[in-house]
Amino acid sequence: MQYNLRVPGPTPLPDAVRAAQAAQMIDHRGTEFAELLRETTSGLATLIGTRGEVLLLTGSGTGGLEAVVVNTLSPGDRVLAVSIGAFGDRFASIAEQFGASVERLEVEWGSAVDPGQLASRLADRAPFRAVLLTHNETSTGVANPLRELAAVVHAAHGAPLLLVDGISGLGAMPFDMDDWGVDAVVSASQKAWMASPGIAIAALGSRAWDAIETAQMPRFYWDFREARSWAQKGQTPWTPAVSVLFGLRVGVARLLAEGREATWARHAAVAAGVQAGLEAVGLQLVASAPHRSATVTAAWLPDGLEWGPLNARMRAQGTIIAGGQGKWTGKILRLGHMGDVGIAEMTDALEILSDALAHFGHAASPERVASAARRGFEEHFDGGVATPVAAQG
Ligand SMILES: Cc1ncc(COP(=O)(O)O)c(C=O)c1O
């Protein structure tokens, strides 16, 4: 069955990525691999907006977060973990597990961090060694105002490191690592990069490298000093997920061909279409307008509607969306729209959702939903339509 996979990662693979991932194996200590690594990391650096180093680690995004923690921090370091949802909580837990002295700034789920709130938390206290922030909180569909928050962190005394979980926003939403002064950011191959799961991406600035030299947390597999010295030879210290890297190279090339700003505009317009479509079926969005994510949209399930049967009905029709996580399990639904996606795919998913809602007794018309979504998309794009990656062959 052909699935319309609309979860916030893994994302559907373009045909060119699938073909690349099916290629014969190569020697990961040979010149072909060195070129694969060089091309992929330099493309990623351009897309992330950094002249710093990009390391490709075999593991999932969570592994990348752990790698950043253990490479930059020491047990006992004071760390401020800012959490707006399930993934912010996870980042905090990792730092705690490895012995950092973590203080949490917890924001109500569904909201973003207010820069003023962060500034007052950072003021009048002993300095923090690092601040952990989430760029795009996938569990709630909320994007933090990262640029403003980064400025607040820089103004804080003690010059804390700024370590960012950018897993579900990077590549799809505005992000300028060097310009914003982010010291380390993590993403993962199965998100906007359009490849299979298996590679974590860690971009590191010079302040992060200074910290890496002195950090005392235990590390072996994730040791960035090893990864860097092997990368200089065009290799990784351990056997990498070569096939995923084949796909990642193609995904990155497609995003470079589209252009960063065009990709960001496409995602923002698709998100506006999805938001308009969900509102047209009578669902209430979780996030307020200024903080809505461009890659994942969450809406409250209407009273009396259970997630399980709704999900099962949509799955039977080949459309897979996500439910809530953690304390929001059974309370919300989430649509992922990152990577190889245009408004047509999202309109199809919204029509299936609308049909399922009607089946369970909630008035919704698939035609109305589709036209609302298309209108939302077009209004947002204002005529400057970037061709969806899917249409670029
Ligand atoms: C914001 C964010 N952080 C962390 C993760 C965890 O990544 P992984 O599942 O690849 O370990 C995800 C995955 O959805 C995410 O969206």
The ligand as an SDF file (V2000), in Angstrom:
LIG
                    3D

 16 16  0  0  0  0  0  0  0  0999 V2000
   12.6090   18.2230   18.7980 C   0  0  0  0  0  0  0  0  0  0  0  0
   13.0290   16.7900   18.8460 C   0  0  0  0  0  0  0  0  0  0  0  0
   13.9930   16.4290   19.7040 N   0  0  0  0  0  0  0  0  0  0  0  0
   14.4290   15.1610   19.7900 C   0  0  0  0  0  0  0  0  0  0  0  0
   13.8690   14.1750   19.0140 C   0  0  0  0  0  0  0  0  0  0  0  0
   14.3660   12.7680   19.1440 C   0  0  0  0  0  0  0  0  0  0  0  0
   14.9460   12.3440   17.9620 O   0  0  0  0  0  0  0  0  0  0  0  0
   15.1420   10.7750   17.6680 P   0  0  0  0  0  0  0  0  0  0  0  0
   13.7910   10.1730   17.7190 O   0  0  0  0  0  0  0  0  0  0  0  0
   15.7420   10.7890   16.2750 O   0  0  0  0  0  0  0  0  0  0  0  0
   16.0490   10.2600   18.6950 O   0  0  0  0  0  0  0  0  0  0  0  0
   12.8470   14.4900   18.1120 C   0  0  0  0  0  0  0  0  0  0  0  0
   12.2060   13.4370   17.3000 C   0  0  0  0  0  0  0  0  0  0  0  0
   11.0670   13.5580   16.9190 O   0  0  0  0  0  0  0  0  0  0  0  0
   12.4310   15.8310   18.0260 C   0  0  0  0  0  0  0  0  0  0  0  0
   11.4650   16.1730   17.1730 O   0  0  0  0  0  0  0  0  0  0  0  0
  1  2  1  0
  2  3  1  0
  2 15  2  0
  3  4  2  0
  4  5  1  0
  5  6  1  0
  5 12  2  0
  6  7  1  0
  7  8  1  0
  8  9  2  0
  8 10  1  0
  8 11  1  0
 12 13  1  0
 12 15  1  0
 13 14  2  0
 15 16  1  0
M  END
$$$$
